[in-house]
Amino acid sequence: MPNTLPFLLLTLPTILLGTALTGRAGPRATKAFLLAASLALYAWNAPASLPILLLSVTANILLTRAIAAATTHRTRITILGVTANLALLAWFKYAAPLLGLSETLPLGISFFTFVQIGLLLAQSVSDQPAPSPTTQALFVTFFPTVTSGPILNPTETLPQFSRTDQWRLTTQNLAVGAGFFLIGLLKKSLLADPLGSLVAQNFAHAPALTLQSAWWTAGAWSMQLYFDFSGYTDMAIGLGWILGVRLPDNFDQPYKARCVIDYWQRWHMSLTRFLMTNVHAPLTMAVLRRRRRRGHRIDDAARRTPTGFLTMMVGPIVTTMLLIGVWHGPRWTYVLFGLLHAGFLLVNHAWRLWKGPTLPPLLSIGLTYLAVLVGAVLFRAETPTQAVHLLAGMLGAHGVSAAPDPRAILNALWLAGLYAIVWGAPTTRQIMQADPRSWLRWAPTPRWAAAMGCALTLGLLAAGGTGEFVYFRF
């Protein structure tokens, strides 16, 4: 994991040194080295999962080349490839655990499977030749993204791995990439991890939580999830940046969203984009074409009718959000999480279709975050019953604390500080790319060098006690 001392003190320096040395021999040597390093790092974290990854990558390389070479039956080959990938994912994620055949999920299988499905779909509509086996394998197994994303879009990101110019480490890339990485490391080790044990303890005793404790637990979990996952994404972006690869954002201040539609355009953006492109959009287009063939209207007036809203809005949204829930694993709370957010989105769309009044910004942000918070409780709970107990505590069903103790006051202040960071601080990209809208902007100055040195020191001190990333086992 990139937040551990072995990675920071041994693995990362070795990768940087190897990249610098192989860069002199040309891009093929560097790509071969990075591929070997990515596979070695993956094997170190999950040796039993390596054969599954190698099998998946090899099969998809063959499928991609078959699609590119096909003059007929291209669609059939693509459907076969997508089905095979989904079958592999379904077996390890759902069937094997339910049948008691395996309780260990191959590391990163949800991420590298979706990346390869996206690659097959992109190749099926492209007239370009298939990428070389080394390029495709590196694209899928690239060590910053293979275990927890972001889910790479092949149309935008694959050309960076296919480039023929040399992979060289530059001072600018090292400085900016290190900034991304260190900010992500501090998010994980200093802001997310300290919340983990208390959040887990409170969820385990959800029936005993009073009003104050239940609200603190839900809020603390939402902060832990945010800083953990966004921290990993920052670290992945930083590592890619150092090596000259520009990875996509996965977060854009999602807790500032003014509606749930906006939230899903800001949270886990790569997953949302993947499913919107490959599930929601095709389903919607199929419904619209069917209605058009039957002579039915497809405008907003038609969407405001019961039948139109059901077919054009409810069907595609519920299917997409259910897949988002199921993608996370074989647990009823994930299914309910997806269906709950489907309901939120449908209310949001209905509000727009029927032209509901525009809410003040603070009220809309507050209502959106409240909806997200309820969903986060479902997402974290191990069972629906546990989620109900915690939500009931938030409604005061388990009583109210008579007088907060000093520890509770400190926890409340701690949480308030995290909210201040989430709602008041600029994004990592705004800082490191010196966005003029940001009040905090990186610059190559001695002051920033000293700040990064302090961040590195804090990161190294905290790294010894950091825990596994929340999305590390999805």
C-alpha positions as CSV (number, residue, x, y, z in Angstrom):
1,M,0.0,0.0,0.0
2,P,1.3,3.5,-0.8
3,N,0.8,4.7,2.8
4,T,3.2,2.2,4.4
5,L,6.8,2.7,5.4
6,P,8.2,-0.1,3.1
7,F,6.5,1.5,0.1
8,L,7.7,5.0,1.0
9,L,11.3,4.1,2.0
10,L,12.0,1.2,-0.4
11,T,9.5,0.6,-3.2
12,L,8.9,4.1,-4.4
13,P,12.7,5.1,-4.5
14,T,13.4,1.8,-6.4
15,I,10.7,2.5,-9.0
16,L,11.9,6.1,-9.5
17,L,15.5,4.9,-9.9
18,G,14.5,2.2,-12.3
19,T,12.4,4.6,-14.3
20,A,15.3,7.0,-14.5
21,L,17.8,4.3,-15.6
22,T,15.5,2.6,-18.2
23,G,14.4,6.0,-19.5
24,R,17.8,6.2,-21.2
25,A,17.1,3.0,-23.1
26,G,13.8,4.2,-24.6
27,P,10.1,4.0,-23.9
28,R,9.9,0.2,-24.4
29,A,12.4,-0.5,-21.7
30,T,10.6,1.9,-19.3
31,K,7.2,0.4,-19.9
32,A,8.6,-3.1,-19.4
33,F,10.1,-2.0,-16.2
34,L,7.0,-0.3,-14.9
35,L,4.9,-3.3,-15.9
36,A,7.3,-5.6,-14.0
37,A,7.3,-3.3,-11.0
38,S,3.5,-3.0,-11.0
39,L,3.1,-6.8,-11.1
40,A,5.7,-7.3,-8.4
41,L,4.0,-4.8,-6.1
42,Y,0.6,-6.4,-6.7
43,A,2.1,-9.8,-5.9
44,W,3.6,-8.5,-2.7
45,N,0.2,-7.2,-1.5
46,A,-1.8,-10.2,-2.7
47,P,0.3,-13.1,-4.0
48,A,-2.7,-15.4,-4.3
49,S,-4.5,-12.9,-6.5
50,L,-1.7,-12.6,-9.1
51,P,-2.7,-15.6,-11.2
52,I,-6.3,-14.1,-11.5
53,L,-4.9,-10.8,-12.6
54,L,-2.5,-12.3,-15.1
55,L,-5.3,-14.6,-16.5
56,S,-7.7,-11.6,-16.9
57,V,-5.1,-9.3,-18.5
58,T,-3.9,-12.0,-21.0
59,A,-7.5,-12.9,-22.0
60,N,-8.4,-9.3,-22.5
61,I,-5.3,-8.6,-24.6
62,L,-6.3,-11.5,-26.9
63,L,-9.9,-10.2,-27.0
64,T,-8.8,-6.6,-27.8
65,R,-6.6,-7.8,-30.7
66,A,-9.4,-10.0,-32.0
67,I,-11.9,-7.1,-31.9
68,A,-9.4,-4.9,-33.7
69,A,-8.7,-7.5,-36.4
70,A,-12.3,-8.5,-36.9
71,T,-14.1,-7.4,-40.1
72,T,-17.3,-9.2,-39.1
73,H,-18.7,-10.4,-35.8
74,R,-16.9,-7.5,-33.9
75,T,-20.0,-6.9,-31.8
76,R,-20.2,-10.6,-30.9
77,I,-16.6,-10.7,-29.8
78,T,-17.2,-7.6,-27.7
79,I,-20.2,-9.1,-26.1
80,L,-18.3,-12.3,-25.4
81,G,-15.5,-10.4,-23.8
82,V,-17.7,-8.2,-21.7
83,T,-19.7,-11.2,-20.5
84,A,-16.5,-13.1,-19.6
85,N,-15.2,-10.2,-17.6
86,L,-18.5,-9.8,-15.7
87,A,-18.7,-13.6,-15.1
88,L,-15.2,-13.6,-13.6
89,L,-16.2,-10.6,-11.4
90,A,-19.5,-12.2,-10.4
91,W,-17.9,-15.5,-9.5
92,F,-15.3,-14.1,-7.1
93,K,-17.4,-11.3,-5.7
94,Y,-20.7,-13.0,-5.3
95,A,-21.0,-16.7,-6.2
96,A,-17.9,-18.1,-4.5
97,P,-18.5,-16.3,-1.2
98,L,-22.2,-17.3,-1.1
99,L,-21.3,-20.9,-2.0
100,G,-18.6,-21.0,0.7
101,L,-15.9,-21.7,-1.9
102,S,-13.8,-18.6,-1.3
103,E,-13.9,-15.7,1.2
104,T,-11.0,-13.9,-0.3
105,L,-11.7,-11.4,-3.1
106,P,-8.9,-10.9,-5.6
107,L,-7.3,-7.6,-4.9
108,G,-8.7,-4.8,-7.1
109,I,-10.8,-7.1,-9.2
110,S,-13.7,-4.6,-9.4
111,F,-11.3,-1.9,-10.7
112,F,-9.2,-3.8,-13.2
113,T,-12.3,-5.6,-14.5
114,F,-14.1,-2.4,-15.3
115,V,-11.0,-0.9,-16.8
116,Q,-10.8,-3.8,-19.2
117,I,-14.5,-3.8,-20.1
118,G,-14.1,-0.1,-20.9
119,L,-11.1,-0.9,-23.1
120,L,-13.1,-3.6,-25.0
121,L,-16.0,-1.3,-25.6
122,A,-13.7,1.5,-26.8
123,Q,-11.9,-0.9,-29.2
124,S,-15.2,-2.1,-30.6
125,V,-16.0,1.4,-32.0
126,S,-12.5,2.4,-32.9
127,D,-10.7,2.0,-36.3
128,Q,-7.3,2.2,-34.6
129,P,-5.1,-0.9,-34.1
130,A,-5.1,-2.6,-30.7
131,P,-2.4,-1.4,-28.3
132,S,0.7,-3.5,-27.9
133,P,0.5,-6.2,-25.2
134,T,2.9,-4.4,-23.0
135,T,1.0,-1.1,-23.3
136,Q,-2.3,-2.7,-22.6
137,A,-1.0,-4.7,-19.7
138,L,0.7,-1.6,-18.1
139,F,-2.5,0.4,-18.6
140,V,-4.5,-2.2,-16.7
141,T,-2.0,-3.1,-14.0
142,F,-0.4,0.4,-13.4
143,F,0.5,0.3,-9.7
144,P,-1.1,3.6,-8.6
145,T,-4.6,2.6,-9.9
146,V,-4.9,-1.2,-10.1
147,T,-6.2,-1.7,-6.5
148,S,-8.4,1.2,-5.9
149,G,-8.8,3.3,-9.0
150,P,-9.5,5.8,-10.4
151,I,-11.2,3.7,-13.2
152,L,-9.2,4.8,-16.2
153,N,-11.0,5.8,-19.4
154,P,-9.0,4.2,-22.3
155,T,-9.9,6.9,-24.8
156,E,-8.4,9.6,-22.7
157,T,-5.7,7.8,-20.7
158,L,-4.4,4.9,-22.9
159,P,-2.6,7.3,-25.4
160,Q,-0.3,8.3,-22.5
161,F,0.8,4.7,-22.1
162,S,1.1,4.3,-25.9
163,R,3.4,7.2,-26.4
164,T,6.7,6.7,-28.1
165,D,8.6,9.6,-26.5
166,Q,10.9,8.8,-23.6
167,W,9.6,8.4,-20.0
168,R,11.8,10.9,-18.1
169,L,11.6,12.1,-14.6
170,T,11.6,15.9,-14.6
171,T,12.0,18.3,-11.7
172,Q,8.5,19.9,-12.4
173,N,6.8,16.5,-12.4
174,L,8.6,15.4,-9.3
175,A,7.6,18.6,-7.4
176,V,3.9,18.7,-8.4
177,G,3.5,14.9,-8.1
178,A,5.1,14.8,-4.7
179,G,2.7,17.6,-3.6
180,F,-0.3,15.5,-4.7
181,F,1.1,12.5,-3.0
182,L,1.9,14.1,0.3
183,I,-1.4,15.8,0.6
184,G,-3.1,12.5,0.0
185,L,-0.9,10.8,2.5
186,L,-1.8,13.4,5.2
187,K,-5.5,13.0,4.4
188,K,-5.3,9.3,4.9
189,S,-2.9,9.1,7.9
190,L,-3.8,12.2,9.9
191,L,-7.5,12.8,9.0
192,A,-9.1,9.5,8.1
193,D,-7.3,6.8,10.1
194,P,-7.7,8.3,13.6
195,L,-11.5,8.1,13.1
196,G,-11.5,4.4,12.1
197,S,-11.4,2.6,15.4
198,L,-14.0,4.8,17.1
199,V,-16.4,4.7,14.1
200,A,-16.1,0.9,14.0
201,Q,-16.7,0.6,17.7
202,N,-19.8,2.8,17.6
203,F,-21.3,1.0,14.6
204,A,-20.8,-2.3,16.5
205,H,-22.8,-0.8,19.4
206,A,-25.4,1.1,17.3
207,P,-28.4,0.1,19.5
208,A,-26.8,1.9,22.5
209,L,-25.9,5.2,20.7
210,T,-27.7,8.3,22.0
211,L,-28.7,11.2,19.8
212,Q,-25.4,13.0,20.0
213,S,-23.3,9.8,19.7
214,A,-25.3,8.6,16.6
215,W,-24.9,11.9,14.8
216,W,-21.2,12.1,15.6
217,T,-20.7,8.5,14.4
218,A,-22.5,9.2,11.1
219,G,-20.6,12.4,10.5
220,A,-17.3,10.9,11.5
221,W,-17.8,8.0,9.1
222,S,-18.6,10.4,6.3
223,M,-15.4,12.2,7.0
224,Q,-13.4,9.0,7.3
225,L,-14.7,7.7,3.9
226,Y,-14.1,11.0,2.2
227,F,-10.5,11.6,3.4
228,D,-9.6,7.9,3.0
229,F,-10.8,7.6,-0.6
230,S,-9.9,11.1,-1.8
231,G,-6.5,10.6,-0.1
232,Y,-5.9,7.5,-2.1
233,T,-6.9,9.2,-5.3
234,D,-4.5,12.1,-4.6
235,M,-1.7,9.7,-3.9
236,A,-2.4,7.8,-7.2
237,I,-2.6,11.1,-9.1
238,G,0.7,12.1,-7.6
239,L,2.5,8.9,-8.4
240,G,1.2,9.1,-12.0
241,W,2.2,12.7,-12.3
242,I,5.8,11.9,-11.1
243,L,6.0,9.4,-13.9
244,G,4.4,11.7,-16.5
245,V,0.9,10.2,-16.5
246,R,-2.0,12.5,-15.9
247,L,-4.7,10.5,-14.1
248,P,-8.3,11.7,-13.9
249,D,-9.9,13.3,-10.8
250,N,-12.2,11.1,-8.7
251,F,-13.5,13.8,-6.3
252,D,-14.5,17.5,-6.8
253,Q,-15.6,18.7,-3.3
254,P,-18.7,16.3,-3.3
255,Y,-20.0,17.5,0.1
256,K,-20.5,21.0,-1.5
257,A,-23.0,19.5,-4.0
258,R,-26.3,21.4,-4.1
259,C,-28.3,18.3,-5.2
260,V,-27.8,14.6,-5.4
261,I,-27.4,14.7,-9.2
262,D,-24.5,17.2,-8.6
263,Y,-23.1,14.9,-5.9
264,W,-22.8,11.9,-8.2
265,Q,-20.9,14.1,-10.7
266,R,-18.4,15.0,-7.9
267,W,-18.1,11.7,-5.9
268,H,-16.3,8.6,-7.3
269,M,-16.4,10.4,-10.6
270,S,-14.7,7.6,-12.6
271,L,-17.2,5.0,-11.5
272,T,-20.1,7.3,-12.2
273,R,-18.8,8.2,-15.6
274,F,-18.2,4.5,-16.5
275,L,-21.7,3.5,-15.6
276,M,-23.4,6.5,-17.1
277,T,-21.5,5.9,-20.4
278,N,-21.9,2.2,-20.5
279,V,-25.2,1.5,-18.7
280,H,-27.4,4.6,-18.2
281,A,-26.9,6.2,-21.6
282,P,-27.5,3.0,-23.6
283,L,-30.6,2.1,-21.6
284,T,-32.0,5.6,-22.0
285,M,-31.3,5.6,-25.7
286,A,-33.0,2.2,-26.1
287,V,-36.1,3.5,-24.3
288,L,-36.2,6.7,-26.4
289,R,-35.8,4.7,-29.7
290,R,-38.6,2.4,-28.7
291,R,-40.9,5.2,-27.8
292,R,-40.1,7.0,-31.0
293,R,-40.9,3.9,-33.1
294,R,-44.2,3.7,-31.4
295,G,-45.0,7.3,-32.1
296,H,-44.7,8.4,-28.4
297,R,-43.2,11.8,-27.4
298,I,-39.8,11.9,-25.7
299,D,-39.7,15.6,-24.5
300,D,-40.0,16.9,-21.0
301,A,-43.8,17.0,-21.2
302,A,-43.8,13.3,-21.9
303,R,-41.4,12.7,-19.0
304,R,-43.9,14.4,-16.7
305,T,-46.5,11.7,-17.5
306,P,-46.6,8.7,-15.2
307,T,-45.7,6.3,-18.0
308,G,-43.0,8.6,-19.5
309,F,-41.4,9.1,-16.1
310,L,-41.4,5.4,-15.3
311,T,-39.9,4.3,-18.6
312,M,-37.5,7.2,-19.4
313,M,-36.4,8.1,-15.9
314,V,-37.1,5.4,-13.3
315,G,-35.9,2.3,-15.3
316,P,-32.4,3.6,-16.4
317,I,-31.7,5.3,-13.0
318,V,-32.7,2.5,-10.8
319,T,-30.8,0.0,-12.9
320,T,-27.6,2.1,-12.9
321,M,-27.7,2.9,-9.2
322,L,-28.5,-0.8,-8.3
323,L,-25.4,-1.7,-10.2
324,I,-23.4,0.8,-8.3
325,G,-24.6,-0.8,-5.1
326,V,-24.0,-4.3,-6.2
327,W,-20.6,-3.4,-7.6
328,H,-19.4,-2.8,-4.0
329,G,-20.1,-6.4,-2.9
330,P,-22.7,-9.1,-2.0
331,R,-24.2,-7.3,1.0
332,W,-27.8,-6.1,1.4
333,T,-26.7,-2.8,2.7
334,Y,-24.9,-2.1,-0.6
335,V,-28.1,-3.0,-2.5
336,L,-30.2,-0.7,-0.3
337,F,-27.6,2.0,-0.6
338,G,-27.9,1.9,-4.4
339,L,-31.7,1.9,-4.3
340,L,-31.8,4.7,-1.8
341,H,-29.7,6.9,-4.0
342,A,-31.8,6.0,-7.0
343,G,-34.8,7.3,-5.0
344,F,-32.9,10.5,-4.2
345,L,-32.0,11.0,-7.9
346,L,-35.6,10.4,-9.0
347,V,-36.9,13.0,-6.5
348,N,-34.2,15.4,-7.8
349,H,-35.1,14.8,-11.4
350,A,-38.8,15.2,-10.6
351,W,-38.1,18.5,-8.9
352,R,-36.5,19.7,-12.0
353,L,-39.1,18.4,-14.4
354,W,-42.0,19.9,-12.4
355,K,-39.9,23.1,-11.9
356,G,-39.8,23.2,-8.1
357,P,-38.5,26.4,-6.6
358,T,-34.8,27.0,-6.4
359,L,-33.5,26.6,-2.8
360,P,-31.0,28.9,-1.2
361,P,-27.4,27.5,-1.6
362,L,-26.8,26.7,2.1
363,L,-30.2,24.9,2.4
364,S,-29.6,22.9,-0.8
365,I,-26.1,21.9,0.3
366,G,-27.4,21.0,3.8
367,L,-30.3,18.8,2.4
368,T,-28.0,17.1,-0.1
369,Y,-25.4,16.3,2.6
370,L,-28.2,15.0,4.9
371,A,-29.3,12.6,2.1
372,V,-25.7,11.6,1.5
373,L,-25.2,11.0,5.2
374,V,-28.2,8.6,5.5
375,G,-26.8,6.7,2.5
376,A,-23.3,6.6,4.1
377,V,-24.8,4.9,7.2
378,L,-26.3,2.2,5.0
379,F,-23.0,1.9,3.1
380,R,-21.0,1.4,6.3
381,A,-23.4,-0.9,8.2
382,E,-22.8,-4.6,8.0
383,T,-26.5,-5.4,8.1
384,P,-29.7,-3.5,7.5
385,T,-30.6,-3.9,11.2
386,Q,-27.4,-2.2,12.2
387,A,-28.1,0.7,9.9
388,V,-31.7,1.0,11.3
389,H,-30.4,1.1,14.8
390,L,-27.9,3.9,14.0
391,L,-30.5,5.9,12.1
392,A,-33.0,5.4,14.9
393,G,-30.4,6.8,17.3
394,M,-30.0,9.9,15.0
395,L,-33.8,10.4,15.5
396,G,-33.4,10.2,19.3
397,A,-34.9,6.7,19.7
398,H,-32.1,5.7,22.1
399,G,-32.3,8.8,24.3
400,V,-30.2,11.9,24.7
401,S,-27.0,12.3,26.7
402,A,-27.7,14.3,29.8
403,A,-24.4,16.2,29.8
404,P,-21.5,15.7,27.3
405,D,-18.3,14.6,28.9
406,P,-14.9,16.2,28.0
407,R,-14.1,13.5,25.5
408,A,-17.4,14.0,23.6
409,I,-16.7,17.7,23.4
410,L,-13.3,17.1,22.0
411,N,-14.7,14.7,19.5
412,A,-17.3,17.3,18.4
413,L,-14.6,19.9,18.0
414,W,-12.4,17.4,16.1
415,L,-15.3,16.7,13.7
416,A,-16.1,20.4,13.3
417,G,-12.4,20.9,12.2
418,L,-12.8,18.3,9.6
419,Y,-16.0,19.9,8.2
420,A,-14.1,23.2,8.1
421,I,-11.5,21.5,5.9
422,V,-14.0,19.9,3.6
423,W,-16.1,23.0,3.1
424,G,-13.4,25.6,3.3
425,A,-10.2,24.2,1.9
426,P,-9.5,24.1,-1.9
427,T,-9.0,20.8,-3.7
428,T,-5.6,19.2,-4.0
429,R,-5.6,19.9,-7.8
430,Q,-6.5,23.6,-7.2
431,I,-3.6,23.9,-4.8
432,M,-1.0,22.0,-6.8
433,Q,-2.0,23.5,-10.2
434,A,-2.2,27.1,-8.7
435,D,-5.8,27.6,-9.6
436,P,-6.5,31.4,-9.4
437,R,-9.8,30.7,-7.6
438,S,-7.9,29.0,-4.8
439,W,-6.7,31.0,-1.7
440,L,-3.9,28.4,-1.3
441,R,-1.6,27.9,-4.3
442,W,1.6,25.9,-4.7
443,A,4.6,27.6,-6.1
444,P,8.3,26.4,-6.5
445,T,9.5,28.5,-3.6
446,P,11.6,27.8,-0.4
447,R,8.5,28.3,1.7
448,W,6.6,25.6,-0.1
449,A,9.7,23.3,-0.1
450,A,9.8,23.7,3.7
451,A,6.1,22.9,3.9
452,M,6.5,19.8,1.8
453,G,9.4,18.7,4.0
454,C,7.2,19.0,7.1
455,A,4.4,17.1,5.3
456,L,6.8,14.3,4.4
457,T,8.0,14.1,8.0
458,L,4.5,13.9,9.3
459,G,3.6,11.4,6.7
460,L,6.5,9.1,7.6
461,L,5.8,9.4,11.3
462,A,2.1,8.5,10.8
463,A,2.7,5.9,8.1
464,G,3.6,3.2,10.6
465,G,0.1,3.2,12.1
466,T,-2.0,3.7,9.0
467,G,-4.7,1.2,8.2
468,E,-5.9,-0.3,4.9
469,F,-7.8,1.9,2.5
470,V,-11.6,1.6,2.6
471,Y,-11.7,0.7,-1.1
472,F,-8.7,-1.6,-1.0
473,R,-10.8,-4.7,-1.0
474,F,-13.5,-3.8,-3.5
